[in-house]
Every structure is written in C-alpha cells, then in structure tokens.
Amino acid sequence: MWSARKAQVRLISASIPWQFVFVANYGGGGIAVLPMQPNGSLGNATDVHIDTGSVGPKNPTNAPPGSFAISGHEAPHAHMIEPDPAGRFVFWTDLGQDRIYSGILNRPTGKLTPNNPPFISAPPGDGPRHFVFHPNGRFFYSLQEEASTLQGYDYSASNGSLAPKQTLSTLPQKFAGTSFTSELRISHDGKFIYAANRLADSIATFSISQSGALTRVGETSTHGDYPRSFTLDPTGKFLVSCNQRSDALTTYRVDAKGSKLAFTGGYASVGSPSMLVFLPLEASLNWRNT
C-alpha cells in the first residue's frame, strides 16, 4: 500500500504532450509511474519500484560541527523523482540509502529499466533530497538534506550518467549546529542557483560558471521559521519562501543580475505552507474566462 506521507509528484512532457506522472513515496521507499489519459485522469500504475538494499549511516559525512541532523536513515526513503530534459531517463533520490537512481523510460509500456549503473552514491549519511537539471541539460545539482550540501555533477544526456565534480556547504563558513536543506532552484537564465536551509532559516545563492562550477555568493534571511520550500515566479524577478513554522510566505525581489535577493517586506499569512506553485498565465486566463 502506498503511504501518502511526503509524496513528491512530477510530470513529464519533454516537448511532447503530457504522458506520465511520476510519484516518489518517502514513507514507502519507492516510486511509481502513472499514465495520463486523454481526459486528464490517471490510469493504473504502469510500473512500481521499491528501493531495496542497505541504508546509510545516521551521521552525515559532511555535516557542520555540532549537527544533530541524523534522521531518515532507518529505511529507504524515495524523496524526489523527475525525468531529464529530454524525457529519456528518469532520476530519483533515496535519502535513506544515500543514492541517486537512474532509470530508462520505455514510453510505449510506461516501464522503467535500471540504467547502467542503476544509481550513483552520495557521501554516506548526507541524504540526497532534491535535485535540478541546468537549462542547458549538461549539469545536474543535488541537495543533501542531512549534510546541508550542494553537489554538482556533469550530466551525459546520451547515456544518463552523472559524474560528480564539486561539493559545497549551503551554510555560512563558520556555521555550527543543526540545519536541514529543503529546496533548490535555478534562475531562468541558468546563471545562479538558490538553496534553502531549515533551522538556519536562509536561502544560499551560488553563481554557475559556463563549466557548471559553483561559487558561493552569499545568503539571505527568510524572515521566517523553517523554509520548507521556495519558488521563483514565472518572470524570474521574484522569489517566494514558504516558512512552514511561522505560517507565512515571504517575498523577495531578484536583482537584474540574479545574484541578490532583496526582501520586499511582503508577508502573506498561510498556515504551515509547504509548497507554492504558480499557475501559468495561459491557464490562468483560460480559468478566469470559464
């Protein structure tokens, strides 16, 4: 049975009509593929996979000094799933196993075949959580929840392989204590990446070079407690943080270069916000006209 706890859902289009919905189930430790019907409803799962094998140690390899971020390694925990930009390979993270899995999507059957290799391992105990592909399709970035690190990879679209190249902390250099990363996003122009820290209550900013290398730019307070996630608006000019424990959304203006976030002073009271999604303009106009 699928537990609803911490389910992450992703769609796939890849320049063709919507075809599948992918679900990662944290509590159940597995993923599923569901086909989309012509009327928008979901069909029965065409594939279900449960992560099996050993789990990582409870103490992260790269955690800051004094950290007690030791949860999540008692069992497999699939945390996020998403296809690559071409829609050929599907990736998912397992926080408990410290693995990033890769599967080959068979579109006619909706089945995933393990890639070769089927997964790449993150540092023991670090707990990979969310990831993003760079807009150019050549770089991949993974956020480790327990270690509060951002790891960069070179990505090969031809065989779906990841080659680790860099690991940086998302926390200030002298930070000591416990924090958990949550969300990461890339600016629309692909020049900056942002990562949220829960308990440290900040959003770290990194620049991205043409080679995909990261350089820390700085961090910005979320002006709220426990940023569970954040997102950029469709224009890329504003960023909104979901501060779960302070029941508020806070809004930031992204400067023209993308390197700085300026708090606008805007608060919106929302009970325990977890995630925010902007409705595309076209869909919004269609909805308002119905």
DRENLOMAR-102506 format. One record per residue (C-alpha): residue in one letter; x, y negated, z. Coordinates in pm, 1 decimal. Example, Ala and Ser with C-alpha at 12.3 -4.5 7.8 and 13.67 -1.06 7.14 Angstrom:
<rs>
['a' [1230.0 450.0 780.0]]
['s' [1367.0 106.0 714.0]]
</rs>
This chain:
<rs>
['m' [0.0 0.0 0.0]]
['w' [119.4 -347.6 -82.7]]
['s' [152.6 -585.0 209.1]]
['a' [61.9 -946.8 132.0]]
['r' [337.4 -1076.7 358.4]]
['k' [576.9 -1308.9 178.7]]
['a' [478.5 -1204.3 -172.3]]
['q' [652.4 -1402.3 -445.8]]
['v' [484.0 -1422.3 -786.0]]
['r' [640.2 -1520.6 -1119.0]]
['l' [503.3 -1539.2 -1474.1]]
['i' [682.6 -1465.3 -1798.4]]
['s' [629.5 -1639.8 -2129.1]]
['a' [972.1 -1689.4 -2292.1]]
['s' [829.9 -1888.4 -2585.6]]
['i' [554.7 -1629.2 -2646.2]]
['p' [204.0 -1605.5 -2493.6]]
['w' [184.6 -1522.7 -2121.8]]
['q' [219.0 -1145.0 -2093.0]]
['f' [315.6 -1030.4 -1742.2]]
['v' [303.1 -1132.9 -1379.2]]
['f' [590.1 -1014.6 -1159.2]]
['v' [546.2 -971.4 -783.9]]
['a' [817.6 -930.3 -518.6]]
['n' [691.9 -795.4 -187.2]]
['y' [902.3 -881.1 116.4]]
['g' [723.5 -655.2 365.0]]
['g' [704.8 -356.3 132.8]]
['g' [1055.3 -396.1 -5.1]]
['g' [962.0 -357.8 -368.4]]
['i' [841.9 -520.6 -689.5]]
['a' [556.8 -472.1 -936.5]]
['v' [473.9 -564.1 -1297.4]]
['l' [113.2 -657.6 -1377.3]]
['p' [-9.9 -720.3 -1733.3]]
['m' [-216.6 -1029.6 -1810.7]]
['q' [-538.1 -960.2 -2001.5]]
['p' [-663.3 -1188.0 -2285.2]]
['n' [-920.7 -1343.0 -2046.8]]
['g' [-651.9 -1427.0 -1790.3]]
['s' [-733.6 -1145.9 -1547.6]]
['l' [-470.3 -899.5 -1428.0]]
['g' [-459.2 -534.2 -1519.7]]
['n' [-335.7 -248.0 -1306.1]]
['a' [37.5 -244.0 -1240.0]]
['t' [236.1 -100.4 -1528.3]]
['d' [538.4 -49.1 -1304.1]]
['v' [607.7 -39.7 -930.8]]
['h' [956.7 -8.9 -787.9]]
['i' [1054.1 28.3 -421.8]]
['d' [1408.3 -74.2 -328.0]]
['t' [1588.7 215.0 -161.5]]
['g' [1933.2 264.9 -14.9]]
['s' [2138.4 122.0 265.0]]
['v' [2083.3 -222.2 415.0]]
['g' [2344.5 -480.4 501.7]]
['p' [2477.3 -572.5 847.1]]
['k' [2273.9 -812.9 1060.7]]
['n' [2563.8 -1058.1 1094.7]]
['p' [2632.0 -1258.3 776.9]]
['t' [2982.3 -1264.6 633.6]]
['n' [2979.7 -1637.5 559.2]]
['a' [2758.3 -1787.6 830.5]]
['p' [2873.3 -2106.5 1008.3]]
['p' [3021.0 -2072.9 1357.8]]
['g' [2764.0 -2017.0 1631.6]]
['s' [2496.2 -1896.2 1391.2]]
['f' [2219.4 -1664.5 1509.1]]
['a' [2070.5 -1619.4 1161.2]]
['i' [2063.0 -1241.6 1188.6]]
['s' [1709.7 -1144.3 1079.1]]
['g' [1598.9 -943.3 778.1]]
['h' [1848.7 -658.3 759.2]]
['e' [1647.6 -385.0 929.2]]
['a' [1497.8 -270.5 595.2]]
['p' [1488.3 -358.5 222.6]]
['h' [1311.6 -689.9 158.3]]
['a' [1248.9 -788.8 -204.3]]
['h' [1229.4 -1167.7 -184.5]]
['m' [1202.6 -1313.5 -536.2]]
['i' [1159.4 -1188.0 -890.9]]
['e' [1193.3 -1373.6 -1221.5]]
['p' [1285.6 -1299.0 -1584.3]]
['d' [1583.0 -1455.6 -1757.8]]
['p' [1511.7 -1742.4 -2002.1]]
['a' [1484.0 -1502.6 -2297.3]]
['g' [1241.4 -1271.5 -2117.0]]
['r' [1457.4 -967.6 -2186.4]]
['f' [1595.0 -898.5 -1837.8]]
['v' [1418.6 -929.0 -1502.2]]
['f' [1604.9 -1008.8 -1180.5]]
['w' [1503.0 -976.6 -819.0]]
['t' [1677.0 -1031.3 -488.6]]
['d' [1665.6 -795.0 -192.8]]
['l' [1759.6 -985.8 120.6]]
['g' [1786.7 -677.0 341.6]]
['q' [2015.0 -493.2 102.1]]
['d' [2224.1 -796.9 1.6]]
['r' [2160.8 -712.4 -363.9]]
['i' [2052.6 -886.9 -681.9]]
['y' [1882.5 -630.5 -905.0]]
['s' [1860.3 -641.5 -1284.4]]
['g' [1607.1 -454.1 -1498.3]]
['i' [1545.8 -435.4 -1874.3]]
['l' [1186.4 -516.6 -1966.1]]
['n' [1008.3 -293.1 -2215.0]]
['r' [732.8 -523.2 -2339.9]]
['p' [509.1 -258.9 -2507.3]]
['t' [491.5 -49.4 -2187.0]]
['g' [546.7 -311.5 -1916.7]]
['k' [814.9 -91.4 -1761.4]]
['l' [1148.5 -195.7 -1612.5]]
['t' [1455.1 17.8 -1678.4]]
['p' [1755.6 -31.5 -1447.1]]
['n' [2028.5 -230.4 -1614.1]]
['n' [2390.7 -113.4 -1615.4]]
['p' [2487.5 -185.5 -1344.6]]
['p' [2143.0 -189.6 -1176.6]]
['f' [2246.9 -450.3 -920.7]]
['i' [2526.3 -674.8 -802.4]]
['s' [2606.9 -701.6 -431.7]]
['a' [2620.5 -1026.7 -237.4]]
['p' [2858.8 -1058.5 60.7]]
['p' [2740.5 -825.8 340.6]]
['g' [2472.6 -974.6 562.9]]
['d' [2442.7 -1300.5 368.1]]
['g' [2089.9 -1222.0 247.0]]
['p' [2017.2 -1340.9 -111.7]]
['r' [1681.3 -1519.3 -115.9]]
['h' [1600.5 -1737.4 -420.4]]
['f' [1781.0 -1798.4 -749.1]]
['v' [1762.2 -2017.2 -1058.1]]
['f' [1891.8 -1998.2 -1413.7]]
['h' [2061.4 -2303.2 -1559.3]]
['p' [1865.5 -2458.0 -1850.1]]
['n' [2147.1 -2358.7 -2089.4]]
['g' [2094.5 -1990.7 -1999.8]]
['r' [2464.4 -1932.9 -1923.6]]
['f' [2474.6 -1987.2 -1546.8]]
['f' [2288.2 -1831.1 -1253.6]]
['y' [2277.1 -1959.2 -895.7]]
['s' [2175.5 -1760.1 -587.9]]
['l' [2086.2 -1896.7 -244.0]]
['q' [2179.6 -1681.0 58.0]]
['e' [1933.5 -1729.8 346.1]]
['e' [2131.7 -1591.7 639.8]]
['a' [2469.8 -1739.0 544.0]]
['s' [2341.4 -2075.8 414.1]]
['t' [2548.2 -2044.3 97.5]]
['l' [2500.5 -2117.6 -270.8]]
['q' [2669.0 -1873.4 -506.2]]
['g' [2734.6 -1941.7 -874.0]]
['y' [2759.3 -1678.6 -1146.9]]
['d' [2834.2 -1672.4 -1517.1]]
['y' [2541.7 -1505.5 -1694.2]]
['s' [2562.3 -1298.1 -2012.3]]
['a' [2229.9 -1307.4 -2196.1]]
['s' [2344.4 -1024.1 -2424.8]]
['n' [2366.1 -759.0 -2152.0]]
['g' [2209.3 -924.1 -1845.6]]
['s' [2529.2 -915.1 -1641.2]]
['l' [2633.1 -1153.7 -1363.5]]
['a' [2994.7 -1246.3 -1288.4]]
['p' [3045.8 -1424.1 -952.2]]
['k' [3260.2 -1735.3 -973.4]]
['q' [3203.4 -1960.4 -669.6]]
['t' [3050.4 -1970.5 -320.4]]
['l' [2983.2 -2291.1 -127.0]]
['s' [2809.1 -2366.3 201.6]]
['t' [2487.9 -2567.0 180.3]]
['l' [2563.8 -2718.3 522.7]]
['p' [2791.5 -3009.3 619.2]]
['q' [3156.2 -2914.3 667.1]]
['k' [3156.3 -2935.5 1048.0]]
['f' [2810.4 -2784.1 1099.8]]
['a' [2787.1 -2527.1 1379.2]]
['g' [2477.2 -2331.4 1479.4]]
['t' [2181.6 -2166.3 1311.2]]
['s' [2016.1 -2261.5 985.2]]
['f' [1832.7 -2074.3 709.7]]
['t' [1827.0 -2179.1 345.6]]
['s' [1491.6 -2173.9 171.8]]
['e' [1456.2 -2321.8 -177.0]]
['l' [1674.5 -2439.7 -464.3]]
['r' [1600.5 -2631.3 -783.9]]
['i' [1799.8 -2760.8 -1080.3]]
['s' [1745.8 -3109.9 -1216.8]]
['h' [1572.8 -3123.8 -1552.8]]
['d' [1895.4 -3226.7 -1727.7]]
['g' [2091.3 -2941.3 -1566.7]]
['k' [2346.9 -3171.4 -1404.3]]
['f' [2251.7 -3122.6 -1037.4]]
['i' [2121.8 -2850.1 -809.7]]
['y' [1942.1 -2902.4 -478.8]]
['a' [1917.1 -2658.6 -185.5]]
['a' [1706.9 -2683.5 132.6]]
['n' [1826.9 -2596.0 483.4]]
['r' [1574.4 -2499.3 751.9]]
['l' [1667.1 -2599.5 1110.9]]
['a' [1941.2 -2821.7 972.0]]
['d' [1642.7 -2990.4 800.4]]
['s' [1825.7 -3123.8 499.2]]
['i' [1849.1 -3093.2 123.3]]
['a' [2202.6 -3049.5 -7.5]]
['t' [2295.6 -3184.4 -350.6]]
['f' [2562.0 -3037.4 -579.2]]
['s' [2675.3 -3152.6 -921.4]]
['i' [2713.4 -2894.7 -1200.1]]
['s' [3004.0 -2924.0 -1442.2]]
['q' [2995.2 -2813.1 -1805.7]]
['s' [3161.5 -2489.7 -1697.4]]
['g' [2890.5 -2428.6 -1436.3]]
['a' [3115.9 -2508.2 -1140.0]]
['l' [2957.6 -2677.1 -838.4]]
['t' [3082.4 -2979.0 -645.9]]
['r' [2916.4 -3092.1 -325.8]]
['v' [2769.7 -3442.9 -346.9]]
['g' [2603.0 -3475.4 -5.6]]
['e' [2286.4 -3404.2 190.4]]
['t' [1960.9 -3584.6 266.3]]
['s' [1738.5 -3551.5 572.7]]
['t' [1396.7 -3402.0 500.5]]
['h' [1240.8 -3636.8 760.2]]
['g' [1051.9 -3333.6 882.7]]
['d' [1094.2 -2997.6 1050.3]]
['y' [1171.4 -2671.0 867.8]]
['p' [1160.2 -2742.2 491.7]]
['r' [1012.7 -2414.8 370.5]]
['s' [1037.6 -2525.3 8.7]]
['f' [1052.2 -2830.0 -216.2]]
['t' [994.0 -2908.5 -580.3]]
['l' [1063.0 -3169.5 -845.4]]
['d' [771.8 -3341.6 -1016.7]]
['p' [729.2 -3291.4 -1395.8]]
['t' [920.4 -3613.3 -1470.1]]
['g' [1217.4 -3514.1 -1253.8]]
['k' [1204.0 -3855.6 -1087.7]]
['f' [1054.8 -3743.5 -757.0]]
['l' [1118.7 -3457.6 -513.5]]
['v' [863.6 -3341.5 -254.3]]
['s' [962.1 -3138.4 54.6]]
['c' [722.9 -2900.3 233.6]]
['n' [809.7 -2945.4 603.0]]
['q' [630.8 -2645.5 746.8]]
['r' [665.4 -2700.5 1121.7]]
['s' [593.5 -3073.2 1118.1]]
['d' [281.3 -3032.8 899.6]]
['a' [385.8 -3285.9 637.7]]
['l' [503.8 -3339.7 283.7]]
['t' [778.2 -3598.9 237.9]]
['t' [862.6 -3763.9 -92.5]]
['y' [1197.4 -3875.8 -237.9]]
['r' [1292.8 -4072.1 -543.9]]
['v' [1567.3 -3911.4 -753.3]]
['d' [1804.7 -4177.8 -880.5]]
['a' [1866.5 -4218.2 -1252.5]]
['k' [2183.8 -4008.9 -1237.6]]
['g' [2023.9 -3737.1 -1021.5]]
['s' [2295.1 -3745.7 -754.9]]
['k' [2099.4 -3920.1 -476.8]]
['l' [1764.0 -3868.4 -309.4]]
['a' [1605.2 -4178.6 -154.9]]
['f' [1321.9 -4130.8 93.9]]
['t' [1021.5 -4331.5 -24.4]]
['g' [863.9 -4345.7 320.7]]
['g' [578.1 -4135.0 192.7]]
['y' [423.7 -3875.4 423.5]]
['a' [123.3 -3656.8 345.7]]
['s' [-28.6 -3461.4 634.4]]
['v' [-72.0 -3094.6 537.9]]
['g' [-99.5 -2806.5 782.0]]
['s' [204.7 -2575.8 761.9]]
['p' [290.4 -2648.3 395.9]]
['s' [479.0 -2362.7 236.8]]
['m' [491.1 -2433.2 -137.3]]
['l' [387.5 -2708.8 -376.8]]
['v' [313.4 -2663.0 -748.2]]
['f' [245.6 -2946.7 -990.3]]
['l' [-34.4 -2890.0 -1239.2]]
['p' [89.2 -2954.3 -1595.6]]
['l' [-52.2 -3273.9 -1741.2]]
['e' [-231.1 -3094.0 -2024.6]]
['a' [-402.6 -2854.7 -1782.2]]
['s' [-495.5 -3142.6 -1553.8]]
['l' [-660.6 -3333.8 -1837.7]]
['n' [-848.9 -3025.0 -1953.0]]
['w' [-972.2 -2955.9 -1599.7]]
['r' [-1089.8 -3312.2 -1548.9]]
['n' [-1281.6 -3302.2 -1877.8]]
['t' [-1475.2 -2986.0 -1792.1]]
</rs>
